[in-house]
Amino acid sequence: MELDIINDSQKSTAKSESLIRTPSLPLISYKGQDKLALFFLRFCALSIFAILVLMIGLLFKMAMPAISMFGLDFITSSDWNPVEDQFGGLAFIYGTVTTSFLALIIATPLSIAMAIFISQILKGALSKVVSMIVELIAAVPSIVFGLWGLFYLAPWVKSTLTPFLKNTLGFLPQFQGPSFGIGILSASIILAIMITPTITSIVREIFNSVPQIRKEAALGLGATKYEMIRIAVLRPSLSGILGAVVLGLGRALGETMAVAMIIGNNPTISKSLFSPGATMASVIANEYAEAEGDLHLSALCYIALILFAITFIVNLAARTIIWHNNRRSQK
Amino acid sequence: MRSPETYFKIRKLKNSLFHLVVLISAICVMAPLFIVVAFLLQKGASGFNLDFFTNIPKPVGEIGGGMKHAIIGTMIMVSLASLIAIPIGLLGGIFLSEFGKGKIATLLRFATDLLTGVPSIVIGIFGYLLVVIPFKSFSALAGALSLSLIILPIVIRSTEEILKLIPNHYREAGLALGLPRWKMILFIIVKGHLSQLFTGIILAISRAAGETAPLLFTAFGSLYLSYNVKAPMASLPVQIYNYAISPYKDWQSQAWTGAFVLITLVLGLNLFARTVFGIKKLRRK
């Protein structure tokens, strides 16, 4: 405080005698400097928030013509016809939801197993190397996965996986119909590959936070490693795993390029998983740059707004679950 | 009634079965990475020559076209995006870790979480609405702005997490020297942990370098070498996309080579950040 007083008196005379001012005393007091710095940081923080608000506002403004034209019928109609200015988004919502859930069904068991492998079975350097490999999968750009999916995975699905599924599960309507390779099933597999690292790394963290003493207690009672993992590691982590899975879902919902390249871009709803479809993100990627009419652009922005809302809700749910889980484990 | 011996055998069998299942799953998870890299090596390496880096595209049928324009375009836009996002991201992260209580911090944390989850295609639309419509032209500037929104939340998150790990006595020591808080933060907390902060920054940049969706209708892409940020600009991911969905074999093989270069760049940056700076972090401890 004393320093501040000296400083203030200094300041008042500084104007007239600025040349004589001793260099050891700063122009603005330390407290003032800190206030300025904090003000600046707050400004930065608020501007980041403002960008987000601006994003939602602009999307809303662009989507307005479509919203006022179609209202909530947009969500229940699957009639997408740019030529006749008729737009309904149900087919895309269906495509997004189907591919994402199918991807989750594939990715969840694999991710949990992978997390067990890294955190419970491997030790030391090997565990580090394997978890780095998993993180590298997350770093592969989605365009590369799309390219690979288009020229390698889709033909494989057509020639190998489809006949196999038809022979084993062909009695279900989901596994009937012709396969072109590209389609919902291929897109789901690509998505599963892409979200596995996300889920794995969170589940691995949860497993690592299980106290060592509980595992030792289980082993001390004579449990095999499998029983120990089931009782001491998996069971207390269930809610955390749920959070990780929901976060993976959020990532799958918004994934664009890989899906756009491999799903076939056909806005129809078909029971068969082999048939081509379209997702919300893929239709935006494919049609936005070439959209002719204003209403078409507006409808695409409407879809973007819905996609934004869905991912927002899903991410919020995931954060809440993980946050609750962390708080409980800290107790 | 089963005898204890058979019961024990069943338990041991279950245990072995479990290990087997986990091992197979782990292989299934890791296999795609190796298959993708192997495919890129096999298909992309054939077109991997000097022409690829020194030429711009030639008309279909003429050999010797390359992606110089796209590589330079990616570099320009990612650098611009970094220039915009990294300072703001660092400041945001510092704010969250050093002044992390209060309404504004909660607001920023919420915004960061939300921004991380926004699908990249929606960020692309935002870039279009914010820059392309007012200026009436696709531009590299719009692309860079969209990419900066990809980088920003990653940098904020990693900065916050790294700075939070620093023990409080560093801060107390700084304040005890009579430094103002901002000098303590800047010259002790931040300067002393630059290498860790760099890890987060490089990871964010490598992520942005591979993004396609935000560039599709902001920078749009072009077939010519351009340094003009107000004009459409090519980028490696968009160029790969356009070539991949084209019907020409020639262009498709160029797409493979492009993907090979892109994945080398992205995974290289990633490994570099994780290993080089990771080792430094260990040594410090």
Contacts between the chains, C-beta under 8 A, distances in Angstrom:
chain1	res1	chain2	res2	distance
A	30	B	180	4.0
A	31	B	180	7.8
A	33	B	180	4.9
A	33	B	182	6.1
A	34	B	180	5.4
A	34	B	181	4.5
A	34	B	182	5.8
A	37	B	181	7.0
A	37	B	182	3.8
A	38	B	99	6.4
A	40	B	91	7.7
A	41	B	91	5.8
A	41	B	94	6.7
A	41	B	95	4.1
A	41	B	99	6.6
A	42	B	95	7.3
A	42	B	104	5.3
A	44	B	88	5.8
A	44	B	91	4.5
A	44	B	92	5.8
A	44	B	95	6.6
A	45	B	92	6.0
A	45	B	95	5.3
A	45	B	96	8.0
A	45	B	104	5.3
A	45	B	105	7.0
A	45	B	107	7.0
A	45	B	108	4.0
A	46	B	104	6.4
A	46	B	107	7.4
A	46	B	108	7.9
A	47	B	88	7.6
A	48	B	88	6.8
A	48	B	92	5.8
A	48	B	108	6.1
A	48	B	111	5.5
A	48	B	112	7.3
A	48	B	115	7.7
A	48	B	152	7.0
A	48	B	156	7.7
A	49	B	107	5.2
A	49	B	108	6.3
A	49	B	110	7.9
A	49	B	111	4.4
A	51	B	111	8.0
A	51	B	149	7.3
A	52	B	111	4.9
A	52	B	114	6.1
A	52	B	115	6.2
A	54	B	130	7.4
A	55	B	118	7.6
A	55	B	122	7.8
A	55	B	123	7.9
A	55	B	126	4.7
A	58	B	126	6.5
A	58	B	129	4.5
A	58	B	130	6.5
A	59	B	122	7.4
A	59	B	125	6.8
A	59	B	126	7.1
A	59	B	129	7.2
A	62	B	125	8.0
A	62	B	129	5.9
A	109	B	25	7.0
A	110	B	25	5.0
A	110	B	28	6.0
A	110	B	29	5.4
A	111	B	29	7.5
A	113	B	21	6.7
A	113	B	22	4.8
A	113	B	25	3.5
A	113	B	26	6.5
A	113	B	29	7.9
A	114	B	25	6.2
A	114	B	26	5.3
A	114	B	29	4.7
A	116	B	22	5.5
A	117	B	22	5.1
A	117	B	23	7.1
A	117	B	25	7.2
A	117	B	26	4.2
A	118	B	26	8.0
A	121	B	19	7.2
A	121	B	22	6.5
A	130	B	26	7.3
A	130	B	30	7.3
A	132	B	274	6.5
A	133	B	30	5.5
A	133	B	33	6.3
A	134	B	29	6.7
A	134	B	30	7.1
A	135	B	270	7.8
A	135	B	274	7.6
A	136	B	33	6.2
A	136	B	267	5.9
A	136	B	270	6.3
A	136	B	271	7.5
A	137	B	29	7.6
A	137	B	30	7.6
A	137	B	32	6.7
A	137	B	33	4.8
A	139	B	203	7.9
A	139	B	206	6.4
A	139	B	207	7.2
A	139	B	210	7.8
A	139	B	266	5.9
A	139	B	267	6.2
A	139	B	270	4.7
A	140	B	33	7.0
A	140	B	36	6.6
A	140	B	210	7.6
A	140	B	263	6.4
A	140	B	266	7.2
A	140	B	267	7.2
A	141	B	209	7.8
A	141	B	210	2.7
A	141	B	211	7.1
A	141	B	212	7.2
A	141	B	237	6.2
A	141	B	262	6.0
A	141	B	263	7.0
A	141	B	266	5.8
A	142	B	210	7.5
A	142	B	212	6.9
A	142	B	213	7.8
A	143	B	210	6.9
A	143	B	212	4.5
A	143	B	237	4.6
A	143	B	240	5.4
A	143	B	241	5.7
A	143	B	244	7.9
A	143	B	259	7.1
A	143	B	262	7.4
A	144	B	36	6.6
A	144	B	40	7.3
A	144	B	210	7.4
A	144	B	240	7.8
A	144	B	259	4.9
A	144	B	262	6.5
A	144	B	263	5.3
A	145	B	36	7.1
A	146	B	241	7.4
A	146	B	244	7.2
A	147	B	240	6.5
A	147	B	244	5.0
A	147	B	255	6.1
A	147	B	256	7.1
A	147	B	259	5.1
A	148	B	35	7.7
A	148	B	36	5.0
A	148	B	39	6.0
A	148	B	40	7.8
A	150	B	244	6.2
A	150	B	245	7.9
A	151	B	43	7.9
A	151	B	244	8.0
A	151	B	252	7.6
A	152	B	35	7.6
A	152	B	39	5.9
A	193	B	32	4.8
A	196	B	29	5.5
A	200	B	29	7.1
A	224	B	11	5.5
A	224	B	12	6.6
A	224	B	14	7.3
A	224	B	15	4.0
A	225	B	15	5.9
A	225	B	18	7.6
A	225	B	19	7.5
A	226	B	14	5.7
A	226	B	15	4.3
A	226	B	18	4.0
A	226	B	19	7.6
A	227	B	11	7.2
A	227	B	15	7.5
A	229	B	18	7.7
A	250	B	117	5.5
A	253	B	119	7.2
A	254	B	117	7.3
A	254	B	118	7.3
A	254	B	119	2.8
A	254	B	120	7.0
A	254	B	121	7.3
A	254	B	122	7.4
A	255	B	119	7.5
A	256	B	119	6.5
A	256	B	120	6.0
A	256	B	121	4.3
A	256	B	212	7.6
A	256	B	213	4.2
A	257	B	212	4.6
A	257	B	213	5.6
A	257	B	237	7.7
A	257	B	241	6.7
A	261	B	241	7.3
A	261	B	244	6.7
A	261	B	245	6.8
A	281	B	119	5.7
A	281	B	121	4.8
A	281	B	213	7.5
A	284	B	121	5.1
A	284	B	122	8.0
A	284	B	125	6.9
A	285	B	121	5.7
A	285	B	213	6.1
A	285	B	216	6.0
A	288	B	124	7.9
A	288	B	125	6.9
A	288	B	128	7.5
A	288	B	216	7.2
A	288	B	217	5.2
A	289	B	216	6.2
A	289	B	217	4.6
A	289	B	220	7.0
A	300	B	125	7.8
A	301	B	125	6.5
A	301	B	129	8.0
A	304	B	121	7.2
A	304	B	122	5.0
A	304	B	125	5.1
A	307	B	119	5.8
A	307	B	121	7.8
A	307	B	122	6.3
A	308	B	118	6.5
A	308	B	119	7.3
A	308	B	122	5.3
A	311	B	117	5.2
A	311	B	118	6.9
A	311	B	119	5.9
A	312	B	114	6.3
A	312	B	117	6.7
A	314	B	117	7.8
A	315	B	113	6.7
A	315	B	114	7.2
A	315	B	116	7.7
A	315	B	117	3.7
A	316	B	113	8.0
A	319	B	113	6.0
